[in-house]
């Protein structure tokens, strides 16, 4: 009986509300951002990215640029820039923005501080072979000063738009001007945000959004309990060990997203104590998400998974 009700019991660890996750996507304006007439100088510098490499790239750099943060104040952000080996088109390079999926909110989680993700690497190779420059923003607060406002649509969008602004500012004579966005998961949401906020930019050609993050509160509170309970029952029936169950890993992932979203709200609500969303015994796990030295998604998920297994064994 204890294992049968595992997921229901684990949902009691949190008192997450849909308004919380609505706030994660909150922005004060849905006006498009025209990036052809900058208010501030955006491009700051580029330096070599030496952690990993792609044979299809002539060089990979880390670009530092200025963007407005979630509080509308200037801040620095970073992006990986992948340059192709192919011959430059007569009218200049085209650009694709790649918006990455959830990695965490700690600075160590930023893509520019890590190896190139395996899934992204496949797509990057294809784009480089076709002669596209790839701009891959870390997002506001990832790898740079400040808190990453995880799942804040406007912040994600501006992280991409101002990265484009910066590379155009520095290399305007080398670029054709046309650009588009693509992303997966959190990056899928970010790509949709780019489509909203860059809608009036005549050079913006469109957005691709794979499995965009959406309605996280509804998923955690309504959709997941039923779906994961069904999966769990099948796993119990088939004698799948607890530590091998997809239901356990999936719920640990959802709890990780909840912690990251709560920590991200502190970027614009500094006094917000997101640990109050969790029961006492889960607060320390939620705190793994927070701070410049916060753990990344894999570590947070592993901690929640271990806790779920321990609870079920009591």
Buried (B, 14 or more C-beta within 10 A) or exposed (E): EEBEEBBEBBBEBBEBEBEBBEBBBBBEEEEBBBBEEBEEEBBBEBEEBEBEEBEBBEBBBBBBBBBBBBEEEEBBBBBBBBBBEBEBEEEBBBBBBBBBBBBBBBBBBBBBBBEBBEEBBEBBBEBBEEBBBBBBBBBBBBBBEBBBBBBBBBBBBBBBBBBBBBBBBBBEEEBBBBBBBBBBBBBBBBBBBBBBBBBEBEBBBEBBBEEBBBBBBEBBBEEBBEBBBEBBEEBBEEEBEBEEBEBBBBBBBBBBBBBBBBBBBBBBEEEBEBBEBBEEEBBEBBBBBBBBEBBBBEBBBBBBBBBBBEBBEE
